[in-house]
Amino acid sequence: MNLPNFSFEKRLWKKGFKFVAGLDEVGRGSFAGPVVAGCVVFKLETKIPKNIYINDSKKVTPKRRKIANEWIVKNALAWGTGEVSAGVINRIGMSKATQVAFRRAIENANKRMQRRTDYLLIDALFIPCVRGLPMKRKAARKNHNLKDGRGRQEAIVKGDQKSISIAAASIIAKVYRDNIMKALSERPRYKRYGWDRNKGYGTKEHGKAIKKFGISRYHRKKFVETFLSKSI
């Protein structure tokens, strides 16, 4: 099995980009909870220990994710998460909310690093209007699969399975969001939805709970409305 590596990062480091950030989001398709983005910047000399398993967060067990998350936050040059609530998603839509989450994650990583990232590697998306990151107007309009050197962003299909930085971002975002959903599920009024198990995604258990109890302030109205319309 091919695992993510530093090939994308090394190509950019050789071109003089010292602060290459990997970015990914989690929770985009769930019925409830926030969308969370992760941003990770590694040092040029970073070596991943054999006992640290960094891959697409969906392919990593909870135990391995926890271990990897702890290693990443201790050893990355910088990292950051960006969270956008279900309430904001309901108001501005998922696409814009995801962009806000990415920008917040980048800013938080920049604060830890005390300088700005100079190139972004993103899992299949383009992030418009990133503060401090130059981009060409023509590239900004295309909004897909930017090539190297155009806007200092590169959207990589299945990037969390190819780039270590993107995979690391997916792990810290996943751990952060899972912890949010577990904490919410401990509140008496939300236990009925089983968020500690389904993390807000549209499982059969979650769907039944929505039909029985209705939605909460943490649900995404359009997502649930679509689900209910299909289940009639």
Secondary structure, DSSP 8 states (H G I E B T S, - for coil): ----BSHHHHHHHHTT---EEEEEEE-TT-SBS-EEEEEEE--TT----TT---S-GGGS-HHHHHHHHHHHHHHSSEEEEEEE-HHHHHHH-HHHHHHHHHHHHHHHHHHHHTS--SEEEEES------TT----HHHHHH-S---TTSTTEEEETTGGGTBHHHHHHHHHHHHHHHHHHHHHHTSGGGGGGTHHHHTT---HHHHHHHHHH---TTB-HHHHHHHHHHH-
